[in-house]
Amino acid sequence: MRKNFGQKTWLYPMPVLIIGTYAEDGTPNAMNAAWGGISEETEITICVDNTHKTAENLLARKAFTVSMATAGYLTACDYVGIVSGNKEPDKFAKAGFHAVKSTRVNAPLIQELPMALECKVKSFEDGILVGEIVNVCADESVLTDGKIDPKKLKPIAFDSCNNTYVFLGDVVGIAFSDGLKLKGIFQNINSKTVCECNIVSEKEGKTGIVILKIQGFPHPLWHLVNETEDTFVMTGTILIHQTILEFDSQFLIIVFLDF
């Protein structure tokens, strides 16, 4: 049985976004914000009250950065959310943060927080900040195989129901892959193979065709090797009737004759 709580600002997970800006005199400022997220492919939208020092800086500089708060700097990230830059102009330094000027926008990167979005202000009206994401940067210390590794980054989330910060947990599934099992197409395909490819297109009918863009391979013990392209392809993974595999260096085409 469900319990009704009424109108609340509860959502899981809620990010802990640290907005970095420069004041008109060049003083760096940081603000903790939870009400925000990606709103378009190259756009982020965040609620920023007009009374904040950050709001003044946004209007003056037309740029900002958004760093992911991390477990290692939880105290500092919480501090910049409870102390106003209007009352404590040097709160950035008091938090223990060090500013590094972004080379993409007129805003500071926070040296202690290794991942950030560098943004230009698209609009800021009625407390709603909309920014164009110019670049995403991350320190090499939080990368694995050239990609951001959440286990190294250790981002935190805000639990607005209990007023706590929580640490994001382990991987529990593969996005845009696990749900395919319910379509009846990939019931017997190893999820590791699917997760390391992006589905480009799919045509369904009596004969099913799935085209996968190859980005990486699990390197199993048993594999076939295309001598010209050194492409690894799983064998013994697809357990359906009459399957034809064709591949080149970029695409893996799976044709299901007995659909």
C-alpha positions in Angstrom: 0.0 0.0 0.0 1.3 3.4 -1.0 1.6 6.4 1.3 0.8 9.9 -0.1 3.2 12.7 0.9 1.6 15.5 -1.1 3.6 18.1 -3.1 7.3 17.5 -2.4 10.6 18.2 -4.1 11.6 14.6 -3.9 13.3 12.8 -6.7 15.9 10.1 -6.9 18.7 10.6 -7.6 19.1 14.3 -7.4 22.5 15.7 -8.5 24.7 17.9 -6.4 25.8 20.5 -8.9 28.5 23.1 -8.0 28.1 26.2 -10.1 31.3 28.2 -10.6 31.2 31.8 -11.7 33.3 34.9 -11.6 32.1 38.2 -10.0 32.7 41.4 -11.8 35.9 42.0 -9.9 37.2 38.6 -10.8 36.5 36.8 -7.5 35.5 33.2 -8.0 32.3 32.0 -6.5 30.7 28.6 -6.1 27.1 27.6 -5.3 25.5 24.2 -4.5 22.4 23.5 -6.6 20.3 20.3 -6.8 17.4 21.3 -9.0 18.9 20.9 -12.4 19.8 18.5 -15.2 20.3 18.0 -19.0 17.4 19.5 -20.9 18.7 19.2 -24.5 21.6 17.4 -26.2 23.9 20.4 -25.5 21.9 22.2 -22.8 21.6 22.2 -19.1 18.8 23.8 -17.0 19.2 24.7 -13.3 17.1 26.6 -10.8 19.0 29.6 -9.4 17.2 32.0 -7.2 17.6 35.7 -8.3 18.8 36.6 -4.8 22.0 34.5 -5.0 25.4 36.1 -5.8 25.6 33.5 -8.5 22.7 35.1 -10.3 24.4 38.5 -10.3 27.6 36.8 -11.7 25.7 35.0 -14.4 24.2 38.2 -15.7 27.6 39.9 -15.7 29.8 37.2 -17.1 27.3 35.2 -19.2 29.2 32.0 -18.4 29.5 29.3 -15.7 30.9 25.9 -14.9 29.0 23.0 -13.4 31.2 20.6 -11.4 30.0 17.3 -10.0 30.2 17.3 -6.1 32.3 14.3 -4.9 32.4 12.3 -1.7 36.0 13.5 -1.0 34.9 17.1 -0.9 31.4 16.7 0.6 32.0 19.2 3.4 33.3 21.9 1.1 30.4 21.3 -1.4 27.8 21.5 1.4 29.5 24.7 2.7 29.0 26.6 -0.6 25.3 25.7 -0.4 24.7 27.1 3.0 26.8 30.3 2.9 25.9 33.2 0.6 28.5 34.9 -1.5 26.6 38.1 -0.8 27.6 37.9 2.9 30.9 36.0 2.5 32.6 37.2 -0.7 35.6 34.9 -0.2 33.6 31.7 0.5 35.2 30.0 -2.5 38.6 30.1 -0.8 37.1 29.4 2.6 35.7 26.2 1.2 39.3 25.2 0.3 38.7 25.5 -3.4 41.2 26.7 -6.0 40.1 28.3 -9.2 41.5 27.5 -12.6 40.2 29.7 -15.4 38.4 27.7 -18.1 39.9 28.1 -21.6 36.4 27.7 -23.1 34.2 30.1 -21.1 34.6 33.0 -18.8 34.2 31.0 -15.6 36.3 29.1 -13.1 37.0 25.4 -13.0 37.3 24.0 -9.4 40.6 22.2 -9.2 39.4 19.9 -6.4 36.4 18.7 -8.4 37.7 16.6 -11.3 34.6 16.7 -13.6 32.9 19.8 -15.0 30.6 21.1 -17.7 31.8 24.4 -19.2 28.8 26.5 -20.2 27.6 29.8 -21.8 24.4 31.4 -20.5 21.6 31.0 -23.1 18.9 32.6 -20.9 18.3 33.4 -17.3 14.8 34.5 -16.4 12.6 34.0 -13.4 15.2 31.9 -11.6 15.6 29.4 -14.5 19.2 29.2 -15.9 19.6 27.6 -19.3 23.1 27.1 -20.4 24.8 25.8 -23.6 27.2 23.0 -22.8 30.4 24.1 -24.6 32.6 21.3 -23.2 32.8 18.5 -20.7 36.2 18.1 -19.0 37.6 15.6 -16.5 40.9 15.0 -14.9 42.8 12.0 -16.0 42.7 10.7 -12.5 39.0 9.7 -12.9 39.3 8.1 -16.3 39.5 4.4 -17.2 40.2 3.6 -20.8 39.6 7.2 -21.8 36.1 7.4 -20.2 34.9 8.9 -16.9 34.8 6.2 -14.3 32.1 6.8 -11.6 34.0 4.6 -9.1 37.0 6.9 -9.4 35.0 10.2 -9.6 32.8 9.2 -6.6 29.9 11.7 -7.3 27.3 12.2 -4.6 23.5 12.6 -4.8 21.2 14.6 -2.7 18.5 12.8 -0.7 15.9 15.6 -0.3 13.5 13.3 1.6 16.0 12.7 4.4 18.3 15.7 4.0 21.4 13.6 3.4 24.0 13.0 0.7 24.3 9.5 -0.6 27.1 7.8 -2.6 26.1 6.3 -6.0 26.4 2.5 -6.0 27.5 -0.2 -8.3 26.5 -0.9 -11.9 23.2 -2.8 -11.9 22.4 -2.9 -15.6 23.3 -1.9 -19.1 21.4 1.1 -20.5 19.7 0.7 -23.9 20.5 -3.0 -23.8 18.8 -4.9 -20.9 15.4 -3.8 -22.1 15.9 -5.5 -25.4 15.4 -8.8 -23.7 11.7 -8.1 -23.5 11.5 -7.6 -27.2 12.4 -11.3 -27.7 15.3 -10.5 -30.0 18.2 -10.7 -27.6 17.1 -13.2 -25.1 20.2 -15.4 -25.8 22.7 -12.7 -26.5 25.4 -12.0 -23.9 24.7 -8.6 -22.5 28.4 -7.7 -22.4 28.5 -7.9 -26.2 25.5 -5.7 -26.6 26.6 -3.1 -24.1 29.8 -2.4 -25.9 28.0 -1.5 -29.1 25.6 1.2 -30.1 22.5 0.2 -32.0 22.4 2.2 -35.2 19.2 0.8 -36.7 16.8 -2.1 -36.5 14.3 -3.3 -39.0 11.7 -5.8 -37.9 9.6 -8.2 -39.9 9.7 -11.8 -41.1 13.4 -11.3 -41.4 15.0 -9.2 -38.7 18.1 -7.1 -39.2 20.1 -5.4 -36.4 23.1 -3.2 -37.2 25.5 -2.6 -34.4 28.2 0.1 -34.5 31.3 -1.5 -33.1 33.0 0.5 -30.3 34.7 -2.2 -28.2 34.9 -5.9 -27.6 34.8 -8.1 -24.5 37.7 -10.2 -25.8 36.4 -13.6 -24.7 38.4 -16.8 -24.8 36.7 -18.0 -28.0 36.5 -15.6 -30.8 36.9 -15.2 -34.6 39.5 -12.8 -36.0 39.1 -11.0 -39.2 42.7 -10.9 -40.3 42.4 -7.7 -42.3 40.7 -5.6 -39.6 41.7 -7.6 -36.4 38.0 -7.5 -35.4 36.9 -9.8 -32.6 33.5 -11.4 -32.9 31.8 -13.6 -30.3 31.1 -17.2 -31.2 28.6 -19.5 -29.6 26.7 -16.5 -28.2 23.7 -16.1 -30.5 21.6 -19.3 -30.0 18.8 -18.8 -32.5 18.0 -20.5 -35.9 19.9 -19.7 -39.0 22.0 -16.6 -38.2 24.3 -14.9 -40.7 27.0 -12.6 -39.5 28.7 -10.0 -41.7 31.2 -7.5 -40.4 33.8 -4.9 -41.3 35.9 -2.5 -39.2 32.9 -0.4 -38.1 29.7 -2.4 -38.2 28.4 -5.8 -37.2 25.2 -6.8 -39.1 23.1 -9.6 -37.7 20.4 -11.1 -39.9 17.7 -13.2 -38.2 16.2 -15.5 -40.9 14.0 -17.5 -38.5 12.5 -14.5 -36.6 
